[in-house]
Amino acid sequence: MNIRRIVLDVDKAISRPTLIEIAEAAERVPGVEGLNITVTEIDIETVGMDVTVEGERIDYEMLVSAIESTGAVVHSIDHLAAGTRLIEGVSRQR
């Protein structure tokens, strides 16, 4: 499958790894052309974040392995776009 965009729900400890370490690990994965890390929650021990990755033929297993090798934990896929082109979300009217 040609994964072109994926948003992962990721947690890390407050002190380590840094966002830079997570970004560097993810950026080395084949197919990754760009990424964003957005902090969504902070509590006493952990930082929750959305990691958005875009590219061509992103290797999902390698991406998760790379992120988790830093000490962070991938909880879920929150968004996935695949195919020959990206389709942006369309609002539904009710």
Secondary structure, DSSP 8 states (H G I E B T S, - for coil): --EEEEEEEEEEESSSS-HHHHHHHHHTSTTEEEEEEEEEEE-SSEEEEEEEEEESS--HHHHHHHHHHTT-EEEEEEEEEESSS---------
